[in-house]
Amino acid sequence: MSLKINIRHLEAGGILLRGELPAAEAGLDFPDELVHARQPVRYELTAQKSGRNILVRGRVALVLDCECARCLKAFQQRVALEPWTALVPLAGPEKAGIGRNLTPAP
């Protein structure tokens, strides 16, 4: 999942990021032909600068469209990562790349 954060906004403190990403932009890829990510990924995250990193915490959730392998009936499965945490480096070979434009939530 890619989100773009203006680092200057982090200098004043943490910022809240809230919204949805279309499944195609979230970079989800399932090798199972019975599981599909078609619905948007919803997120509510707080980002703050932590040394030479950005600490991102919050929750990420999505609904998967699935089919039972036994009876082939369609069903949906909600997946929620709560709490979710990531430490994103600002320097070095693993540094953050370019993502989607976001503005702080109101």
C-alpha positions in Angstrom: 0.0 0.0 0.0 1.4 3.4 -1.0 0.6 6.7 0.7 2.3 10.0 0.2 3.0 12.2 3.2 4.5 15.7 3.1 7.4 15.5 5.6 7.1 19.2 6.4 3.7 18.5 7.9 5.4 16.0 10.3 7.8 18.7 11.6 4.9 20.2 13.6 3.8 16.8 15.0 1.8 13.8 14.0 -0.8 13.9 11.3 -4.0 11.9 10.8 -4.5 10.1 7.5 -7.9 8.7 6.9 -9.5 7.5 3.7 -9.7 4.7 1.1 -7.5 3.3 -1.6 -8.9 1.4 -4.6 -7.8 -2.2 -4.3 -5.8 -1.9 -7.6 -3.7 0.9 -6.1 -3.2 -0.9 -2.8 -0.9 -3.5 -4.5 -2.8 -6.5 -3.2 -2.1 -9.7 -5.1 -3.6 -13.0 -4.1 -2.3 -16.2 -5.7 -5.6 -18.0 -4.8 -8.2 -17.7 -7.6 -11.0 -18.0 -5.0 -10.0 -14.8 -3.1 -10.3 -11.3 -4.7 -9.5 -7.9 -3.4 -12.0 -5.7 -5.3 -13.3 -3.4 -2.6 -11.3 -0.4 -1.4 -8.8 -0.6 1.5 -9.9 1.7 4.3 -7.3 3.2 6.6 -7.1 5.5 9.7 -3.5 6.1 10.5 -1.3 8.5 12.5 2.1 9.4 11.0 4.9 11.0 13.0 8.6 11.6 12.4 10.8 9.4 14.6 14.5 10.2 14.0 15.3 9.3 10.4 12.0 7.4 10.0 8.3 7.9 9.8 6.3 5.9 12.4 2.9 5.0 11.1 0.2 3.5 13.4 -3.5 2.8 13.2 -5.8 0.5 11.5 -6.2 -0.9 8.0 -9.3 -2.9 6.9 -10.7 -4.4 3.7 -13.4 -6.8 2.6 -12.4 -9.7 0.5 -14.7 -11.3 -2.1 -14.3 -15.1 -1.7 -15.7 -18.4 -3.0 -15.9 -21.6 -1.0 -13.6 -24.2 -2.5 -16.0 -26.9 -1.5 -19.4 -25.6 -2.6 -18.3 -22.6 -4.7 -20.8 -20.2 -2.9 -19.7 -16.6 -2.8 -19.0 -14.9 0.5 -17.2 -11.9 1.9 -14.6 -11.9 4.6 -13.6 -8.7 6.5 -9.9 -8.4 7.3 -8.8 -5.9 9.8 -5.3 -5.1 10.9 -5.7 -3.4 14.2 -3.4 -2.3 15.6 -1.1 -1.9 12.5 2.3 -0.3 12.8 5.1 0.4 10.3 8.4 2.1 10.6 9.2 3.7 7.2 12.9 4.8 6.6 13.6 8.2 5.1 17.2 7.3 4.1 19.1 4.3 2.8 18.3 1.5 0.4 14.9 0.8 2.0 13.7 4.5 2.0 10.2 5.4 1.2 9.2 5.8 -2.4 6.6 7.9 -4.3 3.0 7.0 -3.6 -0.5 8.5 -3.7 -1.1 12.2 -2.7 -2.9 12.5 0.6 -3.8 15.5 2.8 -4.2 15.4 6.6 -7.7 14.5 7.7 -9.8 17.3 9.1 
